[in-house]
Amino acid sequence: MSTLTNLENNTMNIHQRRRLARAEALAAEQAKESAPIILETVTEGLDKATLNNMTKSELEELGRAQFDIELDKRKTKATLVKEILKAQN
């Protein structure tokens, strides 16, 4: 969504408009990436299938929030799932 009015847009050349569009798209992407991950409170036990549907970032956040463990996202997803299941028991 461009912040320019039609008059300002008409005075810009094609390269300036493209540069502005790329900058706005990049800013929107960065805002999306920096948005905090919100996890629901887990009241019941988590099963392996539920954990496998989560991303590594979500698993890391879950480990911190629910089980007070620090997970390393450089490890495989299967390893992260095993660590959470181990902490749950």
N, C-alpha and C positions, 0 to 999 in steps of 0.2 A: 504494500500500500504506500504509494508515493506521498510525500509530504508537500509536494509542489503544487501550486495552482496551475491552471491551464495556461495563463499568461507567461508564467515563469518557465513552464515546460516548453512553450513555443520558442523561447529565446535560447534554449540550450540546443547544442548540436547532438547528433546521434550518439557520439562517443561519450559525451557528458551524461546523457540520459542512461546509457548502459552502465557506466561507472557507478552512477547513483543507485541503479537497480541492484547491482551486485553488492554494493555496500549495505543496502537495506536488507537484502537476503542474508548476508553474512551476519548482520546484527541480530536478525530474527533467529538464526540457527544457534548463535552463541547464547542468546537468552533462553532458548529451549534446552540447551545442554546444561546450563547452570541452574535450571529449575530444580528445587529440592525433590528428592524422591520421598513420597509419602506412603508409608506402609500401614496397613490396618493392624490393629492389635490381634495377635494370634492367641486364641483362647483354647483351641483344640490342637491336638498333635498334628504335625505336618507330615504328609507322606511323600515318598520319593517322587511320585508323578507331579505333585503340586510344585515341589522345589525345582524339578526339571523344566517346568514352564516359566520359571523366573529367569531374569538376566543375571549376569555375574554381579552387576552393580546392585541389583535388588537383593541378591543373596548376601552380599557384603553388608548392606544396610540392615538386613534382617538379623544377621549374626551380631552386629553391634547393638541393635535396639533390644532384641528379645533375649539373647543368650550371653551378652557381654563378652563376646569373643571377637578377635580381629582376624579376618580372612584375607588372604593374599589373592588378589584378582589375577595374578600372573599364573596361578595354578589352573588346572583344567576345571571345567564346570562340575564334572563328576566328583572330583576331589572336594570341591566346595560343598556339594550336596552331602557327601559322606561326613564331612566335619560338622555340618549343622545337625545331621541326624544323630551323630555321636554326642553332641552337646545337648540335644533334646532329651536323651535318655539319661 
